[in-house]
Amino acid sequence: MKTLSSKRHHYVAIASIFLVMVALTAGMVGCSQPGASYTLTLTSTAGGTVTTPGVGTVTRAAGTVVNLVATPAAGYRFANWTGHVGTIANVNAGWTTITMNGDYFITANFEKYAEIVSTHGMFTVGLKSDGAVVAVGDNFSGQLDVGGWWGIVQVAAGWEHTVGLKSGGTVVAVGYNNTGECNVSGWTGIVQVAAGTCTLGLKSDGTVLAVGWNNNGQCNVSGWTNIVQVAAGEYHTVGLKADGTVVAMGDTSNGKCNVGGWINIVQVAAGCCHTVGLKSDGTVVAVGSNSAGQCNVTSWTNIKQVAVGDAFTVGVKFDGTVVAVGSDSAGQCNVTSWTNIVQVAAGSAFTAGLKFDGTVVAVGGNSSGQCNVGSWDLF
């Protein structure tokens, strides 16, 4: 006859075996089994594609870290990744990674390049989400008189004048008009505007209109075709073509119009004496005067957007930080501490940055209050 003690030992042994089996089963469930793999399906919206590992479906072993590269088309910029993004290192970066811990469906989203914050000389203009416009700084020629504007989808600050693109493709302008740079009331079918000493309007068919000061031929753009973005400098005009090449008109001194060999460009920016191009791989090229080192951008990588001031260049990185080179006479290049930036604009000697939450920051010369943007909330 079994004693009570022997029965107790028997039950304890059975329970121990059961617990060991449960533990082993739990361990098998908690870890990827040898040879396990998952699928990653990648798509993209209009305006770009996924170049690494490519659009479509790939299979990778569990735990593999996969590089993701989203490449915008000319005139577009990367916005973000959406879908099963839980293991993406940075959803706002075009160059990032994803860890394969499951089956994922991811979309790369792109957006048309459009200025929400624009600067020039000594004033700053901001576009609000409701289509209204705000402005601070020098108002010598009435360039800040935008209080009655509505239905605006893009703004451009030029030589003492401000230009606004309306949702229906028409254009408004205020400020200095001695050489006709505000004569845009008859324009239609416009998809982007730019302003310097002249005003540019990109039409939906890829042609360009121009009015204003043409002393250097910067308004001679009537023959341009297949343009997807325009930039207006002080004395020259730059156009980005759909195939990623670039054209330029106007003053050729300092070589700022020497863009004929550029390829794979997705955004252009024009300043007083130099021109900058952002390439689809996130690198940057520049030509023109380099008196203050404003063209020393060849080491830049992972750049999302560029802006050009009088003698300095600013770039937003995919991670929301900002880099700058060139003249820092008024502290306009003191942007290394900025974070969560989605767009930058460069004036004569100051820099403005639009943050992810719609607020705006600015550094540099503030003699006319052009940096007084701390109260702005554009989103």
C-alpha positions as CSV (number, residue, x, y, z in Angstrom):
1,M,0.0,0.0,0.0
2,K,1.3,3.4,-1.0
3,T,1.7,5.8,1.8
4,L,0.4,9.4,1.8
5,S,4.0,10.6,1.5
6,S,4.7,8.4,-1.6
7,K,1.5,9.7,-3.2
8,R,2.6,13.3,-2.6
9,H,6.0,12.6,-4.3
10,H,4.2,11.0,-7.2
11,Y,1.9,14.0,-7.7
12,V,4.8,16.5,-7.3
13,A,6.8,14.6,-10.0
14,I,3.8,14.8,-12.4
15,A,3.3,18.5,-11.8
16,S,7.0,19.1,-12.3
17,I,7.0,17.4,-15.6
18,F,3.9,19.4,-16.7
19,L,5.5,22.7,-15.7
20,V,8.7,21.8,-17.6
21,M,6.6,21.0,-20.7
22,V,4.7,24.3,-20.4
23,A,8.0,26.2,-20.0
24,L,9.5,24.5,-23.1
25,T,6.3,25.3,-25.1
26,A,6.4,28.9,-24.0
27,G,10.0,29.2,-25.0
28,M,9.3,27.8,-28.5
29,V,6.4,30.3,-28.9
30,G,8.4,33.3,-27.7
31,C,11.3,32.8,-30.1
32,S,11.4,32.6,-33.8
33,Q,12.0,29.1,-34.9
34,P,15.1,28.4,-36.9
35,G,14.5,29.1,-40.6
36,A,11.5,31.3,-39.9
37,S,11.0,34.2,-42.5
38,Y,8.6,37.0,-43.1
39,T,7.4,39.0,-46.1
40,L,7.8,42.8,-46.7
41,T,5.5,44.4,-49.2
42,L,6.4,47.9,-50.4
43,T,4.3,50.4,-52.4
44,S,4.6,54.1,-53.1
45,T,2.4,57.0,-53.8
46,A,2.8,59.3,-56.9
47,G,5.9,61.4,-56.9
48,G,8.5,58.8,-56.1
49,T,9.4,55.1,-55.6
50,V,11.1,52.7,-53.2
51,T,14.6,52.1,-54.7
52,T,15.8,49.8,-51.9
53,P,14.8,47.0,-51.7
54,G,12.3,48.1,-54.4
55,V,8.6,48.2,-54.9
56,G,7.0,44.8,-54.5
57,T,7.4,41.9,-52.0
58,V,10.6,40.5,-50.6
59,T,11.2,37.7,-48.1
60,R,13.7,38.0,-45.3
61,A,14.7,35.9,-42.3
62,A,13.2,36.7,-38.9
63,G,15.1,39.5,-37.2
64,T,16.8,40.8,-40.3
65,V,17.3,44.5,-40.5
66,V,16.3,45.7,-44.0
67,N,17.5,49.0,-45.5
68,L,14.7,51.2,-46.8
69,V,15.4,54.0,-49.4
70,A,12.5,56.2,-50.7
71,T,13.6,58.2,-53.8
72,P,11.4,61.2,-54.8
73,A,10.8,62.3,-58.4
74,A,11.8,65.7,-59.6
75,G,9.6,68.4,-57.9
76,Y,8.6,66.1,-55.1
77,R,9.9,65.2,-51.7
78,F,9.5,62.3,-49.3
79,A,6.8,62.7,-46.7
80,N,6.7,59.6,-44.5
81,W,6.2,55.8,-44.3
82,T,2.8,54.5,-43.4
83,G,1.4,51.0,-42.8
84,H,3.0,48.4,-40.5
85,V,5.6,50.9,-39.3
86,G,6.2,49.6,-35.7
87,T,9.7,48.5,-36.3
88,I,10.8,51.3,-38.7
89,A,13.7,53.2,-37.2
90,N,12.3,56.6,-38.4
91,V,9.0,56.9,-40.2
92,N,9.8,60.4,-41.4
93,A,13.2,59.5,-43.0
94,G,13.5,58.5,-46.6
95,W,16.7,56.5,-45.7
96,T,15.9,54.2,-42.7
97,T,15.6,50.6,-41.7
98,I,12.9,48.1,-40.7
99,T,13.3,45.0,-38.5
100,M,11.6,41.9,-39.8
101,N,9.6,40.6,-36.8
102,G,6.5,39.8,-38.8
103,D,4.8,40.2,-42.2
104,Y,4.6,43.9,-43.1
105,F,2.9,46.1,-45.7
106,I,4.6,49.6,-46.0
107,T,3.9,52.6,-48.2
108,A,6.3,55.4,-49.0
109,N,4.5,58.7,-49.3
110,F,5.6,61.6,-51.4
111,E,4.4,65.2,-51.7
112,K,4.8,68.1,-54.1
113,Y,7.4,70.6,-53.0
114,A,5.7,73.8,-51.8
115,E,6.9,76.6,-49.6
116,I,4.9,77.1,-46.4
117,V,7.5,79.5,-45.0
118,S,9.3,81.8,-47.4
119,T,11.9,84.5,-46.7
120,H,13.7,87.2,-48.6
121,G,15.7,90.2,-47.7
122,M,14.4,91.2,-44.3
123,F,10.9,89.7,-44.1
124,T,9.3,86.3,-43.6
125,V,6.0,85.0,-44.9
126,G,4.0,82.0,-43.5
127,L,1.1,80.1,-45.0
128,K,-1.6,78.9,-42.5
129,S,-3.5,75.6,-42.9
130,D,-6.7,77.6,-43.5
131,G,-5.2,79.3,-46.5
132,A,-4.6,82.6,-44.8
133,V,-1.1,84.2,-44.8
134,V,1.0,85.9,-42.1
135,A,4.1,88.0,-42.4
136,V,6.7,89.9,-40.3
137,G,9.7,92.1,-41.0
138,D,10.4,94.9,-43.4
139,N,7.3,96.4,-45.0
140,F,8.9,99.3,-46.9
141,S,7.0,98.5,-50.1
142,G,3.9,96.9,-48.6
143,Q,5.1,93.4,-49.0
144,L,3.6,92.4,-45.7
145,D,0.1,93.5,-46.7
146,V,-1.3,90.0,-47.0
147,G,-4.0,90.2,-44.3
148,G,-6.9,89.9,-46.7
149,W,-5.5,86.9,-48.6
150,W,-7.5,83.6,-48.5
151,G,-7.4,80.3,-50.3
152,I,-3.6,80.3,-50.7
153,V,-1.8,77.1,-51.2
154,Q,1.8,78.3,-51.6
155,V,3.7,81.6,-50.8
156,A,6.9,83.1,-52.2
157,A,8.8,86.1,-50.8
158,G,10.7,88.1,-53.4
159,W,12.5,91.4,-53.8
160,E,10.2,93.6,-51.5
161,H,7.2,91.8,-52.8
162,T,5.1,88.7,-51.8
163,V,3.4,86.3,-54.1
164,G,0.6,83.8,-53.3
165,L,-0.7,80.9,-55.3
166,K,-4.4,80.3,-54.9
167,S,-6.1,76.9,-54.9
168,G,-7.7,77.5,-58.3
169,G,-4.4,78.2,-60.0
170,T,-4.6,82.0,-60.0
171,V,-2.0,84.3,-58.4
172,V,-1.9,87.4,-56.2
173,A,1.0,89.7,-55.3
174,V,1.6,92.8,-53.2
175,G,4.6,95.0,-52.7
176,Y,7.2,96.6,-54.9
177,N,6.0,96.7,-58.5
178,N,8.2,99.3,-60.2
179,T,9.2,96.8,-62.9
180,G,5.9,94.8,-63.0
181,E,6.8,92.0,-60.6
182,C,3.3,92.0,-59.2
183,N,1.5,92.0,-62.5
184,V,0.2,88.4,-62.1
185,S,-3.6,89.0,-62.0
186,G,-4.2,87.4,-65.4
187,W,-2.3,84.2,-64.7
188,T,-4.2,80.9,-64.7
189,G,-3.4,77.3,-64.5
190,I,-0.4,77.9,-62.2
191,V,0.9,75.1,-59.9
192,Q,3.9,76.8,-58.3
193,V,5.3,80.3,-57.9
194,A,8.7,81.7,-57.1
195,A,10.0,85.2,-56.5
196,G,13.3,87.1,-56.7
197,T,13.8,90.2,-58.7
198,C,11.2,88.8,-61.0
199,T,8.1,86.6,-60.4
200,L,7.8,83.1,-61.8
201,G,4.7,81.0,-62.4
202,L,5.0,77.4,-63.3
203,K,2.0,76.2,-65.4
204,S,0.4,72.8,-65.2
205,D,1.7,72.0,-68.7
206,G,5.3,72.5,-67.7
207,T,5.8,75.9,-69.2
208,V,6.8,79.0,-67.2
209,L,5.6,82.6,-67.0
210,A,7.7,85.5,-65.8
211,V,7.2,89.2,-65.0
212,G,9.4,91.8,-63.4
213,W,13.0,93.1,-63.7
214,N,14.7,91.5,-66.7
215,N,17.9,93.4,-66.8
216,N,20.0,90.2,-66.9
217,G,17.5,88.1,-68.9
218,Q,16.3,86.2,-65.9
219,C,12.7,86.5,-67.2
220,N,13.5,84.9,-70.6
221,V,11.9,81.6,-69.8
222,S,9.1,81.5,-72.5
223,G,10.9,78.6,-74.3
224,W,11.1,76.3,-71.2
225,T,9.2,73.1,-71.3
226,N,8.7,70.0,-69.1
227,I,9.5,72.1,-66.0
228,V,8.4,70.7,-62.6
229,Q,9.8,73.4,-60.2
230,V,11.2,76.9,-60.5
231,A,13.5,79.0,-58.3
232,A,14.1,82.7,-58.6
233,G,17.4,84.3,-57.6
234,E,18.4,87.9,-57.5
235,Y,19.8,87.9,-61.0
236,H,19.1,84.5,-62.4
237,T,16.2,82.0,-62.7
238,V,16.5,78.2,-62.4
239,G,14.1,75.5,-63.7
240,L,14.0,71.8,-62.8
241,K,12.9,69.5,-65.6
242,A,10.9,66.3,-65.2
243,D,13.9,64.2,-66.2
244,G,15.9,65.6,-63.3
245,T,18.1,67.9,-65.4
246,V,18.3,71.7,-64.8
247,V,18.1,74.9,-66.9
248,A,19.0,78.4,-65.9
249,M,18.7,81.9,-67.4
250,G,20.1,85.3,-66.4
251,D,23.4,86.6,-65.1
252,T,26.1,84.1,-65.6
253,S,28.8,85.7,-63.5
254,N,30.4,83.5,-60.9
255,G,29.1,80.5,-62.8
256,K,25.8,80.3,-61.0
257,C,24.0,79.2,-64.2
258,N,26.5,76.3,-64.9
259,V,23.9,73.6,-64.2
260,G,24.0,72.0,-67.6
261,G,25.6,68.8,-66.4
262,W,23.4,68.2,-63.4
263,I,21.3,65.0,-63.3
264,N,19.0,63.3,-60.9
265,I,18.0,66.6,-59.3
266,V,14.7,66.7,-57.3
267,Q,14.8,70.3,-56.0
268,V,16.6,73.5,-56.9
269,A,17.3,76.8,-55.0
270,A,18.7,80.0,-56.2
271,G,20.3,82.9,-54.3
272,C,22.1,86.0,-55.0
273,C,25.3,84.5,-56.4
274,H,25.0,80.7,-56.2
275,T,22.6,77.8,-57.2
276,V,22.0,74.6,-55.2
277,G,20.5,71.3,-56.3
278,L,19.2,68.5,-54.2
279,K,19.8,65.1,-55.7
280,S,17.5,62.1,-55.5
281,D,20.0,60.2,-53.3
282,G,19.9,63.0,-50.7
283,T,23.2,64.5,-51.7
284,V,23.7,68.2,-52.8
285,V,25.5,70.0,-55.5
286,A,26.2,73.7,-55.9
287,V,27.7,76.2,-58.4
288,G,28.5,79.9,-58.3
289,S,30.3,82.2,-55.9
290,N,31.9,80.4,-52.9
291,S,33.3,83.4,-51.2
292,A,32.0,82.4,-47.8
293,G,32.0,78.6,-48.4
294,Q,28.3,78.5,-49.3
295,C,29.0,75.9,-52.0
296,N,30.8,73.5,-49.7
297,V,27.9,71.0,-49.6
298,T,29.5,67.9,-51.3
299,S,29.8,66.1,-47.9
300,W,26.1,66.5,-47.1
301,T,24.0,63.3,-47.1
302,N,20.4,62.4,-46.2
303,I,19.1,65.8,-47.2
304,K,15.4,66.3,-47.7
305,Q,15.2,70.0,-48.7
306,V,17.6,72.9,-49.4
307,A,17.4,76.7,-49.2
308,V,19.7,79.5,-50.3
309,G,20.5,82.8,-48.7
310,D,22.7,85.6,-49.9
311,A,26.0,83.8,-49.1
312,F,24.9,80.7,-47.2
313,T,23.1,77.4,-47.8
314,V,20.8,75.5,-45.5
315,G,19.7,71.9,-45.7
316,V,17.0,69.9,-43.8
317,K,18.0,66.3,-43.1
318,F,15.6,63.4,-43.2
319,D,15.8,63.1,-39.4
320,G,14.6,66.7,-38.9
321,T,17.9,68.2,-38.1
322,V,19.5,71.1,-40.1
323,V,22.9,71.8,-41.5
324,A,24.3,75.1,-42.9
325,V,27.4,76.4,-44.5
326,G,28.6,79.8,-45.6
327,S,28.4,83.3,-44.1
328,D,27.4,83.4,-40.5
329,S,27.7,87.1,-40.0
330,A,24.5,87.4,-38.1
331,G,24.2,83.9,-36.7
332,Q,22.1,82.7,-39.6
333,C,23.9,79.3,-39.6
334,N,23.3,78.6,-35.9
335,V,20.8,75.8,-36.7
336,T,22.6,72.7,-35.4
337,S,20.4,72.5,-32.3
338,W,17.1,72.5,-34.3
339,T,15.0,69.4,-34.4
340,N,11.8,68.2,-36.0
341,I,12.2,70.6,-38.9
342,V,10.3,69.9,-42.1
343,Q,11.2,73.0,-44.2
344,V,13.7,75.8,-44.1
345,A,13.9,79.2,-45.8
346,A,16.8,81.6,-46.1
347,G,16.8,85.4,-46.2
348,S,19.6,87.8,-46.7
349,A,21.2,87.0,-43.3
350,F,18.7,84.9,-41.4
351,T,17.2,81.4,-41.5
352,A,13.6,80.3,-40.7
353,G,12.6,76.7,-40.0
354,L,9.1,75.2,-40.0
355,K,8.7,72.5,-37.4
356,F,6.6,69.3,-37.6
357,D,4.0,70.7,-35.3
358,G,3.5,73.9,-37.4
359,T,5.5,76.3,-35.2
360,V,8.3,78.3,-36.7
361,V,11.8,79.1,-35.4
362,A,14.3,81.7,-36.8
363,V,17.9,82.8,-36.2
364,G,20.1,85.5,-37.6
365,G,19.7,89.2,-38.3
366,N,16.5,90.6,-36.9
367,S,16.8,94.4,-37.6
368,S,13.3,94.6,-39.0
369,G,11.7,91.9,-36.9
370,Q,11.9,89.3,-39.6
371,C,12.7,86.6,-37.0
372,N,9.7,87.4,-34.8
373,V,7.9,84.2,-35.7
374,G,7.7,82.6,-32.2
375,S,4.0,83.0,-31.9
376,W,3.2,81.5,-35.3
377,D,1.2,78.2,-35.5
378,L,0.7,77.5,-39.1
379,F,-0.9,74.0,-38.7
